[in-house]
Amino acid sequence: MTHHRTLFPLLVIAMTLALVAMIFFSFRDRFEATLNNGNGRVDAVEYQSNAHAILKDLRVDLAISADDTARIVLLQQTQRQLLELIVPSNYKEIHLELVITLSQLASAYEAEDIAGVTSASSRWEDLVSQYSWIE
């Protein structure tokens, strides 16, 4: 018995490549749209503007909050908003400092640690004095 050669393996390979190409081209537009609508690069001015929009009223909002629970919720929301920002590479360190300071402040309020609140608030004041665009 002899084995007949068929074109079936080539047909399967061609159909697989066509399917991969179809999938690539059908999702390429969505991927590019995602990159252009918020997951792409951001420049320093845009980052500063976005961070300022989140942080500008934080000190006032903390002062007028009814109690520590409200302050904790406000700090956690602010922290989440900061974490959603796209950060330029030269701002990653300050961004991390902002998020950590907010976390320390929330933890101090939660633990009712007055010294911790004072320490974290002092650190926040240092950051604001170093980077005027924060508030």
Secondary structure, 3 states (H helix, E strand, C coil): CCCCCCCHHHHHHHHHHHHHHHHHHHHHHHHHHHHHHHHCCCCHHHHHHHHHHHHCCHHHHHHHCCCHHHHHHHHHHHHHHHHHCCCCHHHHHHHHHHHHHHHHHHHHHHHCCHHHHHHHHHHHHHHHHHCHHHC
